[in-house]
Structure formats: structure tokens, C-alpha cells
């Protein structure tokens, strides 16, 4: 089992979730990020909450795994890094460059979904930026490799690393990956975090805002329909009251703000407080957590993803997922505390 290594960043501390090693970023403001090395899985994101700079309570905004057993079982894929494919592959089968492949479900799962680096141990590596982030953030970078012999049905070699940057009110993520093999590979990435809003035991009193011009229509197995039939044009979503609303839905044709970032928000309409998830490209998948037993609808999954579900089988995604030998990509996203309205 991989153990954490000490980084130069003075705010990194080491710990464990049961027998699984973790690292934590602690910002001078009191904000904190805890990440398990198994899957580079964010377990907790805590940030100051409320109005003003004095007396704000540091509260957990991430609904992560609470025990080692949950992480090992991958219950609800909480904060899972979905790679080298995001969400589902229909029947676990796909064809790439004329060869047919089949990726079996992960142990204990009934379908092929969410990739498999969430099951691997990652290592802490030195940040490439020796001086650290310029915005006063504390950071940690983790890395792992995918080898052609690791998982049946995925005979490709990849290198990937992810950098978490923490400030008082933000958690920013830079995810880079590269084809380390000699042949082209199909690759796409996504993140599967669940967010909770302090003061709300469920999401039912909250509102959702998604800047998207279309949603994705799926079959009963949550596989998008073929071609343009999968795309349902609509107006930008929001504010959408979540009471009585059930979503396991991908939003596409995202509308960026002037700075190029797309921002999805879940807010308390009474106060304006909430959480915002940003991304530079891709789609946003929203899951309201129905069917999660005792934790159903206690939080909401806001999932930035690079491409559609079942992208390996879609001609309209063929160039988007194709990664040539030596080629690399970067996927940037993050989350921010939305402060309550004043006055």
C-alpha cells in the first residue's frame, strides 16, 4: 500500500482513514481539505461559512466517505475521480481503432462505470511550481499511472496527476494526463463530488442554477440516445427548486461567463448562500442522490465531466476522447463558497 510522502508545502499534514493513508491541506484561514491516497479521493472540504471575517464557523461542504469501509466499497462513488472513462460504458464494451474491448465491472458493482483510478493508490509528488500558487493557496499534487496490464479491456498506458489548491473560500483542481504508450488511447475524465449546504439536512429547500442550453436524453440504463436524439434543447436552468425534483442528468452546451468559466450553483434562496462549481469545458452531470438509503438527498452531486456518458461508443465523441502517443490534456475545475447576501 502506498504511504504518503512529506511535501515542501508547510501546510500539508499526514493522517489516515482507518488503514488508508491521507493527506490534509490546512489554510491559515482554517479552511481544510482531506484527501485519501486511495483514488486521490477528497474526503472533506471545510471552509469558513457566514458573513464577515470574525467568528465564522468552519463547516464541511463536501459529503464524502465517513469510514474506510465506505471508500473500499466505493459506496455512491463519493468524490471519485472518474478516469480513464467517466460514468458508464454500455455493457462494458467498446471498439477502438478496430479492436473490440470489454471492461468488466469493478468488484461489487453491477455495471462498468466511473473508471478505475478511484480504486488505485496515488502518490504525493512535489508541485511543479516551486514557489507555490500565486494566490495564497496551499496545494498538493498526487499522481498515478495506468498500465496496459492493469485492467482487462483497457490495454493502454497513461500517466496522470491532479493538483488540489485550497484558499479560504475556494478549492481549485488541475487534472493533467498523458498517453505514455505507443498507440492511441481513448480517454476522458470527470469528478463525482457531493456537496452539502450548512443548515440544510436535505437539498429540498435549495435551488439549482445550471448555465446550459441542453440536457442529455438517456435510455432506462442511463445511456445517452444516439446522435442528436440525445440532445434536448432548453433554456438555461435556474433557479430550479429541488423539492420534488429528481435528477441524474447531464447538462450540455454550457454557457461560460466572460472569464471562460462555466459556473453551476446550488443555493439557499432565503440567504443566497451556497456552493458554486466551475469548469472550463465539458458537461455538468447533476445527481440529486435519490436511492442512497439513509443519505438520500442529504447532498447533491455536481459532476464536471469532459464528455458524454458512453463516449467511447459515440462517433460524435471519437475525436474528443482520442489521445495520441505522447499527447496530453488538462481538465480544470473547482468549487467556491457563495457567501450569503448582506443586509
C-alpha positions as a Markdown table, in Angstrom:
| # | Residue | x | y | z |
|---|---|---|---|---|
| 1 | Unk | 0.0 | 0.0 | 0.0 |
| 2 | Unk | 1.3 | 3.4 | -0.9 |
| 3 | Unk | 2.1 | 5.7 | 2.0 |
| 4 | Unk | 2.1 | 9.5 | 2.0 |
| 5 | Unk | 5.4 | 11.3 | 1.4 |
| 6 | Unk | 6.2 | 14.6 | 3.0 |
| 7 | Unk | 6.0 | 17.6 | 0.7 |
| 8 | Unk | 7.7 | 21.0 | 0.9 |
| 9 | Unk | 4.3 | 22.8 | 1.5 |
| 10 | Unk | 4.3 | 23.6 | 5.2 |
| 11 | Unk | 0.6 | 23.2 | 5.5 |
| 12 | Unk | 0.4 | 19.6 | 4.4 |
| 13 | Unk | -0.1 | 17.1 | 7.2 |
| 14 | Unk | -0.5 | 13.3 | 7.1 |
| 15 | Unk | -3.1 | 11.1 | 8.6 |
| 16 | Unk | -5.3 | 8.0 | 7.9 |
| 17 | Unk | -8.8 | 6.9 | 7.3 |
| 18 | Unk | -8.7 | 3.6 | 9.1 |
| 19 | Unk | -5.7 | 1.8 | 7.5 |
| 20 | Unk | -5.7 | 4.1 | 4.4 |
| 21 | Unk | -3.3 | 7.0 | 4.4 |
| 22 | Unk | -4.5 | 10.5 | 3.8 |
| 23 | Unk | -3.0 | 14.0 | 3.4 |
| 24 | Unk | -4.6 | 17.2 | 4.5 |
| 25 | Unk | -4.2 | 20.8 | 3.4 |
| 26 | Unk | -4.7 | 23.4 | 6.1 |
| 27 | Unk | -5.0 | 27.0 | 5.1 |
| 28 | Unk | -4.3 | 29.8 | 7.6 |
| 29 | Unk | -7.9 | 30.9 | 7.4 |
| 30 | Unk | -9.0 | 27.5 | 8.9 |
| 31 | Unk | -10.1 | 26.0 | 5.6 |
| 32 | Unk | -9.1 | 22.4 | 5.2 |
| 33 | Unk | -9.0 | 19.7 | 2.5 |
| 34 | Unk | -8.6 | 16.0 | 3.4 |
| 35 | Unk | -7.7 | 13.6 | 0.6 |
| 36 | Unk | -7.3 | 9.8 | 0.8 |
| 37 | Unk | -4.4 | 8.4 | -1.3 |
| 38 | Unk | -6.7 | 5.6 | -2.4 |
| 39 | Unk | -8.2 | 7.1 | -5.5 |
| 40 | Unk | -6.9 | 10.6 | -4.6 |
| 41 | Unk | -10.4 | 10.8 | -3.0 |
| 42 | Unk | -11.4 | 14.1 | -1.3 |
| 43 | Unk | -12.9 | 13.1 | 2.0 |
| 44 | Unk | -13.7 | 16.6 | 3.4 |
| 45 | Unk | -13.6 | 20.2 | 2.3 |
| 46 | Unk | -14.1 | 22.6 | 5.2 |
| 47 | Unk | -14.3 | 26.4 | 4.8 |
| 48 | Unk | -15.4 | 29.4 | 6.9 |
| 49 | Unk | -19.1 | 29.9 | 6.5 |
| 50 | Unk | -21.2 | 33.0 | 7.1 |
| 51 | Unk | -20.9 | 36.8 | 6.8 |
| 52 | Unk | -17.8 | 38.8 | 7.9 |
| 53 | Unk | -14.3 | 37.8 | 8.8 |
| 54 | Unk | -14.7 | 37.3 | 12.5 |
| 55 | Unk | -16.4 | 34.4 | 14.2 |
| 56 | Unk | -17.3 | 32.4 | 11.1 |
| 57 | Unk | -17.6 | 28.7 | 11.7 |
| 58 | Unk | -15.5 | 26.3 | 9.6 |
| 59 | Unk | -18.0 | 23.8 | 8.2 |
| 60 | Unk | -17.8 | 20.8 | 5.9 |
| 61 | Unk | -19.2 | 21.4 | 2.5 |
| 62 | Unk | -18.3 | 18.0 | 1.0 |
| 63 | Unk | -20.4 | 14.9 | 1.7 |
| 64 | Unk | -17.6 | 12.4 | 1.5 |
| 65 | Unk | -16.9 | 8.9 | 2.8 |
| 66 | Unk | -17.2 | 8.7 | 6.5 |
| 67 | Unk | -15.4 | 5.4 | 7.0 |
| 68 | Unk | -12.7 | 3.2 | 5.4 |
| 69 | Unk | -15.3 | 0.5 | 4.6 |
| 70 | Unk | -17.4 | 3.0 | 2.6 |
| 71 | Unk | -14.4 | 4.1 | 0.5 |
| 72 | Unk | -13.3 | 0.5 | -0.1 |
| 73 | Unk | -16.8 | -0.4 | -1.2 |
| 74 | Unk | -17.0 | 2.8 | -3.3 |
| 75 | Unk | -20.5 | 3.5 | -2.0 |
| 76 | Unk | -22.0 | 6.2 | -4.2 |
| 77 | Unk | -18.6 | 7.0 | -5.7 |
| 78 | Unk | -18.2 | 9.9 | -3.3 |
| 79 | Unk | -15.7 | 12.4 | -4.8 |
| 80 | Unk | -14.5 | 9.7 | -7.1 |
| 81 | Unk | -12.0 | 10.7 | -9.9 |
| 82 | Unk | -13.6 | 9.1 | -13.0 |
| 83 | Unk | -10.8 | 8.0 | -15.3 |
| 84 | Unk | -10.0 | 6.8 | -17.9 |
| 85 | Unk | -13.7 | 7.0 | -18.6 |
| 86 | Unk | -16.5 | 8.9 | -16.9 |
| 87 | Unk | -19.8 | 7.5 | -15.9 |
| 88 | Unk | -21.0 | 4.4 | -17.9 |
| 89 | Unk | -19.8 | 2.3 | -20.8 |
| 90 | Unk | -22.8 | 0.4 | -22.3 |
| 91 | Unk | -22.4 | -3.3 | -21.4 |
| 92 | Unk | -18.8 | -2.6 | -20.6 |
| 93 | Unk | -17.9 | -2.9 | -24.3 |
| 94 | Unk | -16.4 | -0.6 | -26.9 |
| 95 | Unk | -14.5 | -0.6 | -30.2 |
| 96 | Unk | -11.4 | 1.5 | -30.6 |
| 97 | Unk | -9.3 | 1.5 | -33.8 |
| 98 | Unk | -11.0 | -1.6 | -35.0 |
| 99 | Unk | -10.4 | -3.7 | -31.8 |
| 100 | Unk | -13.2 | -4.8 | -29.6 |
| 101 | Unk | -12.7 | -4.4 | -25.8 |
| 102 | Unk | -14.7 | -5.3 | -22.7 |
| 103 | Unk | -14.0 | -3.8 | -19.3 |
| 104 | Unk | -15.7 | -5.8 | -16.5 |
| 105 | Unk | -17.5 | -4.1 | -13.6 |
| 106 | Unk | -15.4 | -3.2 | -10.6 |
| 107 | Unk | -15.7 | -5.7 | -7.7 |
| 108 | Unk | -19.1 | -5.3 | -6.1 |
| 109 | Unk | -20.6 | -3.2 | -8.9 |
| 110 | Unk | -23.2 | -4.3 | -11.3 |
| 111 | Unk | -22.1 | -2.2 | -14.3 |
| 112 | Unk | -19.0 | -0.8 | -15.9 |
| 113 | Unk | -18.8 | 2.8 | -14.7 |
| 114 | Unk | -16.7 | 5.7 | -13.3 |
| 115 | Unk | -13.4 | 4.3 | -14.5 |
| 116 | Unk | -10.9 | 2.6 | -12.2 |
| 117 | Unk | -8.2 | 5.0 | -10.9 |
| 118 | Unk | -10.6 | 5.6 | -8.0 |
| 119 | Unk | -9.5 | 2.1 | -6.9 |
| 120 | Unk | -5.8 | 2.7 | -7.2 |
| 121 | Unk | -3.3 | 4.2 | -4.7 |
| 122 | Unk | -1.9 | 7.5 | -5.7 |
| 123 | Unk | 1.4 | 9.1 | -4.5 |
| 124 | Unk | 2.1 | 12.6 | -3.3 |
| 125 | Unk | 4.6 | 14.3 | -5.7 |
| 126 | Unk | 6.4 | 17.7 | -5.5 |
| 127 | Unk | 4.4 | 20.5 | -7.0 |
| 128 | Unk | 5.8 | 21.6 | -10.4 |
| 129 | Unk | 5.5 | 25.2 | -9.2 |
| 130 | Unk | 8.4 | 25.5 | -6.7 |
| 131 | Unk | 7.2 | 28.8 | -5.4 |
| 132 | Unk | 3.6 | 27.6 | -4.9 |
| 133 | Unk | 0.4 | 29.2 | -6.1 |
| 134 | Unk | 0.5 | 32.9 | -6.5 |
| 135 | Unk | -3.0 | 33.4 | -5.0 |
| 136 | Unk | -2.0 | 32.5 | -1.4 |
| 137 | Unk | -3.3 | 29.0 | -1.8 |
| 138 | Unk | -1.8 | 25.8 | -0.2 |
| 139 | Unk | -1.6 | 22.9 | -2.6 |
| 140 | Unk | -0.8 | 19.2 | -3.0 |
| 141 | Unk | -0.2 | 17.2 | -6.2 |
| 142 | Unk | -0.9 | 13.4 | -6.5 |
| 143 | Unk | 0.0 | 11.1 | -9.3 |
| 144 | Unk | -0.7 | 7.6 | -10.6 |
| 145 | Unk | -0.2 | 5.5 | -13.7 |
| 146 | Unk | -2.5 | 3.2 | -15.8 |
| 147 | Unk | -0.7 | 0.3 | -17.3 |
| 148 | Unk | -1.9 | -1.8 | -20.2 |
| 149 | Unk | -1.9 | -4.9 | -18.0 |
| 150 | Unk | -3.8 | -3.3 | -15.1 |
| 151 | Unk | -7.4 | -3.8 | -16.1 |
| 152 | Unk | -8.9 | -6.2 | -18.6 |
| 153 | Unk | -10.3 | -4.4 | -21.6 |
| 154 | Unk | -8.2 | -1.3 | -21.3 |
| 155 | Unk | -4.8 | -2.1 | -22.9 |
| 156 | Unk | -3.4 | 1.4 | -22.8 |
| 157 | Unk | -0.7 | 3.2 | -20.8 |
| 158 | Unk | -1.4 | 6.6 | -19.2 |
| 159 | Unk | 0.2 | 8.9 | -16.7 |
| 160 | Unk | -1.9 | 11.3 | -14.7 |
| 161 | Unk | -1.6 | 13.8 | -11.9 |
| 162 | Unk | -4.0 | 16.0 | -10.0 |
| 163 | Unk | -3.3 | 19.2 | -8.1 |
| 164 | Unk | -5.6 | 20.5 | -5.4 |
| 165 | Unk | -5.3 | 24.2 | -4.4 |
| 166 | Unk | -7.0 | 25.5 | -1.3 |
| 167 | Unk | -7.8 | 29.1 | -0.2 |
| 168 | Unk | -10.2 | 30.4 | 2.4 |
| 169 | Unk | -13.2 | 30.1 | 0.1 |
| 170 | Unk | -12.1 | 28.0 | -2.9 |
| 171 | Unk | -11.0 | 24.5 | -3.9 |
| 172 | Unk | -9.4 | 24.5 | -7.4 |
| 173 | Unk | -8.3 | 21.4 | -9.3 |
| 174 | Unk | -6.0 | 21.0 | -12.2 |
| 175 | Unk | -6.0 | 17.5 | -13.6 |
| 176 | Unk | -3.5 | 16.6 | -16.3 |
| 177 | Unk | -2.9 | 13.3 | -18.1 |
| 178 | Unk | -0.7 | 12.0 | -20.9 |
| 179 | Unk | -0.7 | 9.0 | -23.2 |
| 180 | Unk | 2.5 | 7.2 | -22.2 |
| 181 | Unk | 2.1 | 4.3 | -24.6 |
| 182 | Unk | 2.9 | 3.6 | -28.3 |
| 183 | Unk | -0.6 | 3.6 | -29.6 |
| 184 | Unk | -3.6 | 6.0 | -29.4 |
| 185 | Unk | -5.9 | 5.5 | -26.5 |
| 186 | Unk | -9.5 | 6.5 | -25.6 |
| 187 | Unk | -9.5 | 8.8 | -22.5 |
| 188 | Unk | -11.9 | 11.0 | -20.7 |
| 189 | Unk | -12.2 | 12.3 | -17.2 |
| 190 | Unk | -14.7 | 13.5 | -14.6 |
| 191 | Unk | -15.2 | 14.2 | -10.9 |
| 192 | Unk | -18.0 | 12.9 | -8.8 |
| 193 | Unk | -18.3 | 15.1 | -5.6 |
| 194 | Unk | -21.4 | 15.5 | -3.4 |
| 195 | Unk | -21.9 | 18.9 | -1.8 |
| 196 | Unk | -23.9 | 19.8 | 1.3 |
| 197 | Unk | -25.2 | 23.2 | 2.3 |
| 198 | Unk | -24.8 | 24.0 | 6.0 |
| 199 | Unk | -28.2 | 24.4 | 7.8 |
| 200 | Unk | -29.9 | 22.0 | 5.5 |
| 201 | Unk | -30.5 | 18.4 | 6.4 |
| 202 | Unk | -31.7 | 17.7 | 2.8 |
| 203 | Unk | -31.4 | 19.5 | -0.5 |
| 204 | Unk | -35.2 | 20.0 | -0.8 |
| 205 | Unk | -35.2 | 23.7 | 0.2 |
| 206 | Unk | -32.4 | 24.6 | -2.2 |
| 207 | Unk | -32.3 | 25.9 | -5.8 |
| 208 | Unk | -30.1 | 24.7 | -8.7 |
| 209 | Unk | -28.7 | 27.0 | -11.4 |
| 210 | Unk | -27.0 | 25.4 | -14.4 |
| 211 | Unk | -25.9 | 27.6 | -17.3 |
| 212 | Unk | -26.7 | 25.0 | -20.1 |
| 213 | Unk | -28.7 | 25.2 | -23.3 |
| 214 | Unk | -29.5 | 21.4 | -23.5 |
| 215 | Unk | -29.9 | 18.3 | -21.4 |
| 216 | Unk | -29.0 | 14.7 | -22.5 |
| 217 | Unk | -31.8 | 12.2 | -23.0 |
| 218 | Unk | -31.0 | 8.7 | -21.9 |
| 219 | Unk | -32.5 | 5.2 | -22.1 |
| 220 | Unk | -33.5 | 3.3 | -18.9 |
| 221 | Unk | -29.9 | 2.3 | -18.3 |
| 222 | Unk | -28.8 | 6.0 | -18.3 |
| 223 | Unk | -27.0 | 5.6 | -21.6 |
| 224 | Unk | -27.5 | 8.6 | -23.9 |
| 225 | Unk | -29.5 | 8.1 | -27.0 |
| 226 | Unk | -27.7 | 8.0 | -30.4 |
| 227 | Unk | -26.5 | 11.2 | -32.1 |
| 228 | Unk | -28.6 | 14.4 | -32.0 |
| 229 | Unk | -31.6 | 12.5 | -30.5 |
| 230 | Unk | -29.7 | 12.6 | -27.2 |
| 231 | Unk | -29.7 | 16.4 | -27.1 |
| 232 | Unk | -32.8 | 18.2 | -25.8 |
| 233 | Unk | -32.7 | 21.9 | -26.2 |
| 234 | Unk | -33.9 | 24.0 | -23.3 |
| 235 | Unk | -33.3 | 27.4 | -21.7 |
| 236 | Unk | -30.6 | 27.9 | -19.1 |
| 237 | Unk | -31.7 | 26.1 | -15.9 |
| 238 | Unk | -32.3 | 28.2 | -12.8 |
| 239 | Unk | -33.5 | 28.9 | -10.4 |
| 240 | Unk | -34.9 | 25.3 | -10.2 |
| 241 | Unk | -36.3 | 24.4 | -6.9 |
| 242 | Unk | -35.1 | 20.9 | -5.8 |
| 243 | Unk | -38.2 | 20.0 | -3.8 |
| 244 | Unk | -39.8 | 17.1 | -5.7 |
| 245 | Unk | -37.1 | 17.3 | -8.4 |
| 246 | Unk | -35.2 | 14.1 | -9.2 |
| 247 | Unk | -32.1 | 14.4 | -11.4 |
| 248 | Unk | -29.5 | 12.0 | -12.7 |
| 249 | Unk | -29.0 | 14.2 | -15.7 |
| 250 | Unk | -26.2 | 15.6 | -17.9 |
| 251 | Unk | -26.4 | 19.2 | -19.0 |
| 252 | Unk | -24.5 | 20.2 | -22.2 |
| 253 | Unk | -24.0 | 23.3 | -24.4 |
| 254 | Unk | -22.7 | 25.0 | -21.3 |
| 255 | Unk | -22.7 | 28.8 | -21.3 |
| 256 | Unk | -19.4 | 30.3 | -19.9 |
| 257 | Unk | -19.1 | 33.6 | -18.1 |
| 258 | Unk | -16.9 | 36.4 | -19.5 |
| 259 | Unk | -13.8 | 34.7 | -18.0 |
| 260 | Unk | -14.4 | 31.5 | -19.8 |
| 261 | Unk | -15.6 | 29.6 | -16.8 |
| 262 | Unk | -18.9 | 27.8 | -16.6 |
| 263 | Unk | -20.5 | 28.1 | -13.1 |
| 264 | Unk | -23.1 | 25.8 | -11.7 |
| 265 | Unk | -24.6 | 26.8 | -8.3 |
| 266 | Unk | -26.7 | 25.3 | -5.6 |
| 267 | Unk | -28.1 | 28.0 | -3.3 |
| 268 | Unk | -30.3 | 28.6 | -0.3 |
| 269 | Unk | -32.9 | 31.0 | -1.8 |
| 270 | Unk | -33.6 | 32.6 | 1.6 |
| 271 | Unk | -30.0 | 33.7 | 2.1 |
| 272 | Unk | -28.2 | 33.4 | -1.2 |
| 273 | Unk | -25.5 | 31.2 | 0.4 |
| 274 | Unk | -24.3 | 28.0 | -1.3 |
| 275 | Unk | -21.7 | 26.4 | -3.3 |
| 276 | Unk | -20.6 | 27.1 | -6.9 |
| 277 | Unk | -18.8 | 24.5 | -9.1 |
| 278 | Unk | -16.8 | 25.9 | -12.1 |
| 279 | Unk | -15.3 | 24.2 | -15.1 |
| 280 | Unk | -13.7 | 25.4 | -18.3 |
| 281 | Unk | -15.3 | 22.9 | -20.7 |
| 282 | Unk | -17.2 | 19.7 | -20.9 |
| 283 | Unk | -20.6 | 18.9 | -19.4 |
| 284 | Unk | -22.2 | 19.1 | -16.0 |
| 285 | Unk | -23.9 | 16.0 | -14.6 |
| 286 | Unk | -26.3 | 16.6 | -11.7 |
| 287 | Unk | -27.4 | 13.8 | -9.4 |
| 288 | Unk | -29.9 | 14.6 | -6.5 |
| 289 | Unk | -28.9 | 11.5 | -4.6 |
| 290 | Unk | -32.2 | 9.6 | -4.6 |
| 291 | Unk | -31.9 | 6.0 | -3.8 |
| 292 | Unk | -28.8 | 6.4 | -1.5 |
| 293 | Unk | -30.5 | 4.9 | 1.6 |
| 294 | Unk | -30.1 | 6.9 | 4.8 |
| 295 | Unk | -28.1 | 9.5 | 3.0 |
| 296 | Unk | -30.6 | 10.0 | 0.1 |
| 297 | Unk | -31.0 | 13.7 | -0.9 |
| 298 | Unk | -28.7 | 14.9 | 2.0 |
| 299 | Unk | -26.4 | 16.4 | -0.6 |
| 300 | Unk | -26.2 | 16.9 | -4.3 |
| 301 | Unk | -23.6 | 15.6 | -6.8 |
| 302 | Unk | -22.4 | 18.3 | -9.2 |
| 303 | Unk | -20.0 | 16.5 | -11.6 |
| 304 | Unk | -17.8 | 18.3 | -14.1 |
| 305 | Unk | -17.1 | 15.8 | -16.9 |
| 306 | Unk | -15.2 | 16.2 | -20.1 |
| 307 | Unk | -17.6 | 14.3 | -22.4 |
| 308 | Unk | -20.8 | 12.4 | -22.6 |
| 309 | Unk | -21.6 | 9.1 | -20.8 |
| 310 | Unk | -20.6 | 6.2 | -23.1 |
| 311 | Unk | -18.3 | 8.4 | -25.0 |
| 312 | Unk | -16.1 | 5.5 | -26.1 |
| 313 | Unk | -19.0 | 4.2 | -28.2 |
| 314 | Unk | -20.2 | 7.5 | -29.7 |
| 315 | Unk | -19.0 | 8.6 | -33.1 |
| 316 | Unk | -19.7 | 12.2 | -32.1 |
| 317 | Unk | -17.2 | 11.9 | -29.3 |
| 318 | Unk | -14.5 | 9.9 | -31.2 |
| 319 | Unk | -12.1 | 12.8 | -31.7 |
| 320 | Unk | -12.8 | 14.2 | -28.2 |
| 321 | Unk | -11.7 | 11.1 | -26.4 |
| 322 | Unk | -8.8 | 10.1 | -28.7 |
| 323 | Unk | -5.3 | 10.7 | -27.2 |
| 324 | Unk | -2.3 | 10.1 | -29.5 |
| 325 | Unk | 1.0 | 8.7 | -28.1 |
| 326 | Unk | 2.8 | 11.4 | -26.2 |
| 327 | Unk | -0.2 | 13.7 | -26.3 |
| 328 | Unk | -1.5 | 15.2 | -23.1 |
| 329 | Unk | -4.6 | 17.2 | -21.9 |
| 330 | Unk | -5.6 | 19.3 | -18.9 |
| 331 | Unk | -9.0 | 19.5 | -17.3 |
| 332 | Unk | -9.5 | 22.3 | -14.8 |
| 333 | Unk | -12.5 | 22.8 | -12.4 |
| 334 | Unk | -13.2 | 23.7 | -8.8 |
| 335 | Unk | -15.6 | 24.8 | -6.2 |
| 336 | Unk | -16.2 | 28.1 | -4.3 |
| 337 | Unk | -18.2 | 29.2 | -1.3 |
| 338 | Unk | -21.0 | 31.6 | -2.3 |
| 339 | Unk | -21.4 | 34.0 | 0.6 |
| 340 | Unk | -24.9 | 34.9 | 1.9 |
| 341 | Unk | -26.5 | 38.2 | 0.9 |
| 342 | Unk | -25.8 | 41.0 | 3.2 |
| 343 | Unk | -28.5 | 43.4 | 4.5 |
